[in-house]
Amino acid sequence: MSSASLTEIATKNAIGKLRMSDEEAELALQALRIDVLPFESRHAFEMFSLPLHHRDPFDRMILATAVAEKLPVVTGDRIFRRYAGVKIIW
């Protein structure tokens, strides 16, 4: 999972769109055996080639990480499906 996903979870928690503490998030990651990947410059450079289907910066960071790492994205956001070559789960 991209660290951008964890950042988005923390932000949504802060603005009241999601109720999840940092302890709960950490326990969930451990229980699901999910590794958090740092958002690196190579991921940011991948964003230059992404079409602007999605304007949310966190979602674009998540997409760029998935493309660079050749990983699927777990999301219910239908806009993600517009990106060719990105496998969507859910």
Secondary structure, DSSP 8 states (H G I E B T S, - for coil): -BHHHHHHHHHHHHTTS----HHHHHHHHHHTT---B---HHHHHHGGGS-TT---HHHHHHHHHHHHHT--EE---GGGGGSTT--EE-
